Structures are given as structure tokens and as C-alpha cells.
Amino acid sequence: MKAFHSILPVDSEGYYGRFGGAYIPEILHGNVKRLSEAFYRYAADEDFNRELDRLLRDYVGRPSPLYRADRLSELYGTNIYLKREDLNHTGAHKINNALASVLLAKRMGKTHIIAETGAGQHGVATATACALMGLDCTVFMGATDVARQKPNVDRMLLLGAKVEPVHSGNKTLKDATNEAIRYWCCNPDSFYVIGSTVGPHPYPEMVAYFQSVISREIRSQLLSLTGSELPDYVVACIGGGSNAAGAFYHFINEPTVGLIAAEAAGLGTDTDMTAATMKVGSEGIIHGARTMVMQTDDGQIIEPYSISAGLDYPGVGPLHSYLATSGRSEVLAITDRQALDAAYRLTRIEGIIPALESAHALGVLDVRKFAPDDTVVINLSGRGDKDMETYMKYLNPEQ
Ligand SMILES: *Cc1c(COP(=O)(O)O)cnc(C)c1O
């Protein structure tokens, strides 16, 4: 069998420069080691990859189109291509990772899947994959999020998952993640599907690999659309960093391709209502990895804020901390208002309602100039159905 070779700048301990690693309690070492071994084994396994490719094609609907947005391109005076992850089954890129992870769990002989979720997108994707493969599914979700994301809670329940409300801390994503890790410690037979490129090694590497299908497709689609596999820029929003990792993956080692990450500024990086981890954070440890973290001087995690639930996280994946601090990627902070305006604009001139998260990537067009002959690929990570209430509220503020 051929060995799996990561093309990411990661060492065997899971470090991207100073970032990453596995800061976990002793009791989890066995779990994480078995996961690493299984991941490297199956990532290089022909039969596993054949089955995954079949599901991505016939179940998720891949390849997702790469669409040249003519009117948007004209408006901004450059060449804009949208990678349509919003057209995937369940409405976002999260299904790519959930499906691959649950398939891996099944090959490992696991029968019980656990996951954390914030807005519920990753919970829905994981519950979907578990329904498909006949595995038990428990989703940990902050009690605050359970109350405010009812449609996604209902979807998970309908799919047969158990939703476990978490009452600690702020009762949001960070607390749900803590609880999932705690449960995993006591139930080593369960398989933990993490929803982003965060957590202890090998999760950031594994999730990035499972999302790398995005940039693999972009390369071949661009070749047939433009005659070149390489764009000038790839732009993606960044919460934990999984859609950005997938969109950047096959371009990281191509120095002519600019990588632009859009994090959530919330009400502004000069306010305390922000989730712009890279701008306002510092090096620390969160959920098992050394990375950039929003924290006080004595290391307490600061509660983040963003209008978009998927970007409302006080950390970021270690790969992105490394890409940003080494100068390989450029990070821009996009405010709630800029994201909303970008979402309304795309809707009106292209007829596509983006997820609020993805709207942060689109907001880059208003804060950064591109040249007339640049090719700019923007990863449209998800669709906006889940955000309709917010969009209507800010469209008609008097209502
Ligand atoms: C969850 C989510 C994100 C943020 O997560 P990443 O891991 O940073 O990609 C972005 N877009 C959509 C549509 C999401 O559902």
C-alpha cells in the first residue's frame, strides 16, 4: 500500500511552525493515536478513496460548479469565480468532512459518533452522514444555540441524532466542544467528528485533507475555463478554517497564488464585539492545539462575537495561524455590516443568496482592490437559507 503524504507544512507531531500539536489529557492519548493510525492508513487506501469519491459525486453532488460571476466581475473590475459549495447536499462544505470522517469511523468498526455544533450546520452534516451509514449520533450543542437554532435542531432529531444541550459557560460552541471532548475521554469507543480544522493533531490535518477536494476541483475547473490551473487569488472566510483550508490546500505550495482569509470583525476589531482572532488574539492553547486565541493577559478565553454563528469562535486552526504569521496568507477582518452588504449585493446581481459566513469572503471585494486581469476565486462555503431571518431584519431595520 502506498503511504499517505501530506503536502501541508506539518511535521509528524502535528506542528505547523510553532502552532498545532496535541495538548490533551493522558487519557485521550490512546484514542488520538488510533485515530492517527487509521487516518494515515485509509487516506492512502484505494478502496476507501473509491467509496468516498462515489459518495462525494452521487450523494453530495460533486464536483460543485466553479462559476464565473460576470456581473460581479464587471462591478469590481476583475475576474471573479465562485466555488459553489452552497450547492452541496445539506447546503455547505461541512458535508465533505462529515461524510469522510463517518466513513473512516465505520472502517474503524465504530458504531457511535459524537460531534459538537454551534449553529447546527456541522451537527446536521454529521447526523446526515450517520443516517446514511447507519451509525448512532450524539451532537453536543450549547443550550443558547439549541434555543436559537431550532430548524437545525429539528433536522438533527428528524435524522435520528440525539441532541445534548450543554449548560456550562456561555452555552455556545466553545462549551459544546469542551463537553464533546469530556464525553470522548469517558467513552473511548465513540468516534469524535470535529467540524473544523481545529483540535489536537491529527484533526487539523485530517479535516483539511477531507476538504481538499475543493481546491483539487478548482484547479481542473480553472484549467478548462481559463487555460491555467492557477488563479491569482483564492479568498475564503475563516472560522476554525476548514473551508479556507480546503480552498487553499492545493495552492499552498504555489507561491504565485495569493491566499486571502476573511475573519469576522463583528462590530469592529477596535471593539470588544469581535471574532477576529488573528487580529486581536495571541498565542495560546485552545481545544488541544497551540494557536492564535482571543484571551485575556492571564489566559482566560474571551467570548467572541459575530453576526455569523459559523465564524463566532475564539480560536482558529493552527494551519492558518502558521500561514498568517509566516506571511503566506493575508488576513482581512470584515465587519457584520460589510458582510451583510456583500450578501445583499450578490443576491441582487447574481441571484445567489450566500450564507452569512461566506458573505465575509465576498466582503473582501470592498476592502481590497484587485487588478483587471486578476483571476480571483471566492469560496462560497454555504447557502443563506439558515440566515433569512437575519437578512430580513437588517434589510428592513424598522421591522
Ligand atoms: C461552519 C461554516 C463556516 C465556518 O467554518 P470553517 O471551518 O472556518 O470553514 C463557514 N461557512 C459556512 C457556510 C459554515 O457552515
The ligand as a Tripos MOL2 file, in Angstrom:
@<TRIPOS>MOLECULE
LIG
   15    15     1     0     0
SMALL
NO_CHARGES

@<TRIPOS>ATOM
      1 C1        -19.3400   26.3900    9.6490 C.3       1 LIG1
      2 C2        -19.2760   27.2710    8.4590 C.ar      1 LIG1
      3 C3        -18.1590   28.1010    8.1990 C.ar      1 LIG1
      4 C4        -17.0190   28.2520    9.1570 C.3       1 LIG1
      5 O1        -16.2510   27.1160    9.3850 O.3       1 LIG1
      6 P1        -14.8130   26.8970    8.7440 P.3       1 LIG1
      7 O2        -14.3340   25.6650    9.4070 O.co2     1 LIG1
      8 O3        -13.9710   28.0910    9.0480 O.co2     1 LIG1
      9 O4        -14.9970   26.7240    7.2810 O.co2     1 LIG1
     10 C5        -18.1320   28.8390    7.0310 C.ar      1 LIG1
     11 N1        -19.1550   28.7920    6.1520 N.ar      1 LIG1
     12 C6        -20.2490   28.0330    6.3610 C.ar      1 LIG1
     13 C7        -21.3450   28.0470    5.3680 C.3       1 LIG1
     14 C8        -20.3420   27.2440    7.5210 C.ar      1 LIG1
     15 O5        -21.4340   26.4910    7.7180 O.3       1 LIG1
@<TRIPOS>BOND
     1     1     2 1
     2     2     3 ar
     3     2    14 ar
     4     3     4 1
     5     3    10 ar
     6     4     5 1
     7     5     6 1
     8     6     7 2
     9     6     8 1
    10     6     9 1
    11    10    11 ar
    12    11    12 ar
    13    12    13 1
    14    12    14 ar
    15    14    15 1
@<TRIPOS>SUBSTRUCTURE
     1 LIG1         1 GROUP 0 **** ****
